[in-house]
């Protein structure tokens, strides 16, 4: 690794030690940063600055095949989902709609190292370091880009501190934890702070496992309820709540449309069942 990069990483590590001195021993932080899994990847920040949420093909989630798979998932997990629905007062269709969009019903929870993504987004907040790796089409003097850059690095630093604290307190292998390009992990795609606030141990085994259906589904419901979601709320209010899960209007509109489509199909299944039971 380049000597200049090592200098910035050492300073960065010292800042983390100072900010976590009340929660995490220095020896744990040293062990993390001595791992060969730690690598400097400026492309992580570059990718985040060119990310366009509106260009994502959310409409694909409203295709018949996706809706049918989500319906089948609900029918196969009806007992669990109805228990969660009863505890949190959040519709099972909405919970599953989020699960489908976030991780394809748990089949695609992400392939990126969560620590690596947050570490690089935070470290690249060191402008003197990051400028050396900037492509020509990104200008940090542009106020819009600079604001996004600063916010993203500051946010990532706070999430990294939370992740390190989780790793120490819960004895989790955070260096091998896989997730999204923005550090969200599990079937529910929670960032570390959401895990701490809304992660829910629904199966009662003493830990929150977002890579297991009971805890992941309950955590989604707990998040929505905690943010103020109510079944009888106006649709615009519901959209604002879902946007807190993922700050994207196309995302929220897709999730809510998918939820309604699932309700319609499940109602049809119920009516057909009632017809079949008629003597």
Secondary structure by P-SEA (a helix, b strand, c coil): ccaaaaaaaaaaaaaaaaaacccccaaaaaaaaacccbbbbaaaaaaaaacccccccccccccaaaaaaaaaaaaaaaaaaaaaaaaccccaaaaaaaaaaccccccccccccaaaaaaaaaaacaaaaaaaccccccccccaaaaaaaaaaaaaaaaaaaaaaaaaaaacccccccccccccccccccccaaaaaccccccccccccccccaaaaaaaaaaaaaaacccccccaaaaaaaaaaacccaaaaaaaaaaaaaaaaaaaaaaaaaaaaacc
